[in-house]
Amino acid sequence: MQLDPERSEQFHQDLTRLADEVHRLNRHRFIRVQNSFVRLILFQFVRGLALGLGTVIGASALVSVIVLLLSQVEFIPILGNLATQIIQEIQPGEREITR
């Protein structure tokens, strides 16, 4: 089956654009990382470290804010006392060490 010259030229242009796009995609950083096993392992390791550190810092900040807000609540005695005890446990040097 023969294509007419106009469709053949259009097909050739589309194929050229597709080849250029594949070439551009292969030069992308993400693909270069995925093509190397060592780079992939290193990238995932650093990503895991950042995720773990961010989780710990975020959870610490969130718990601190919640405990601080609960310690200000005085009209609910149980929560206020609990938050005050938590703050006293967290702050260093204010409690006595018993043996």
C-alpha positions in Angstrom: 0.0 0.0 0.0 1.4 3.3 -1.1 0.9 6.6 0.9 0.4 9.7 -1.1 3.4 12.1 -0.9 1.6 14.6 1.4 0.8 11.9 4.0 4.2 10.5 3.6 5.8 13.8 4.4 3.5 14.3 7.4 4.4 10.9 8.6 8.1 11.7 8.3 7.6 15.0 10.2 5.7 13.2 13.0 8.3 10.5 13.2 11.1 13.1 13.4 9.3 15.1 16.2 8.8 11.8 18.1 12.5 10.9 17.8 13.4 14.4 19.0 11.1 14.1 21.9 12.4 10.7 22.9 16.0 12.0 22.7 15.0 15.0 24.9 13.3 12.7 27.4 16.4 10.4 27.6 18.5 13.4 28.5 16.2 14.3 31.4 17.7 13.9 34.9 15.0 11.6 36.1 15.8 9.1 33.3 19.5 9.3 33.9 19.0 8.5 37.6 16.7 5.6 36.8 19.3 4.1 34.3 22.0 3.8 36.9 21.5 1.4 39.7 24.1 3.1 42.0 22.5 6.6 41.3 19.0 5.1 42.0 20.1 3.6 45.3 21.9 6.8 46.4 18.9 9.0 45.3 16.4 6.8 47.2 18.7 6.7 50.3 19.0 10.5 50.4 15.3 10.8 49.8 14.6 8.5 52.7 16.9 10.5 55.0 15.1 13.7 54.1 11.7 12.1 54.6 12.6 10.7 58.0 14.2 14.0 59.2 11.2 16.0 58.0 8.8 13.6 59.7 10.7 13.8 63.1 11.0 17.6 63.0 7.3 18.0 61.9 6.0 15.7 64.6 8.1 17.4 67.3 6.8 20.8 66.3 3.2 19.6 66.2 3.4 17.8 69.6 5.1 20.9 71.1 2.3 23.2 69.9 -0.4 20.8 71.0 1.1 20.4 74.5 1.6 24.2 74.8 -2.0 24.8 73.8 -3.3 22.2 76.2 -1.3 23.6 79.1 -3.1 26.9 78.6 -6.5 25.2 79.0 -7.5 25.6 82.6 -11.3 25.0 82.4 -10.7 21.3 81.7 -8.7 20.2 84.7 -7.6 16.8 83.5 -6.1 18.1 80.2 -4.5 21.1 81.9 -2.9 19.0 84.5 -1.7 16.4 82.0 -0.2 19.0 79.7 1.5 20.7 82.7 3.0 17.3 83.8 4.2 16.7 80.2 5.9 20.1 80.1 7.6 19.5 83.5 8.9 16.2 82.2 10.3 17.7 79.0 12.1 20.7 80.6 15.5 19.6 81.8 17.0 20.4 85.2 13.8 21.2 87.0 13.0 17.8 88.4 14.9 16.0 91.1 16.7 12.7 90.4 15.8 10.1 93.1 17.6 6.9 93.7 
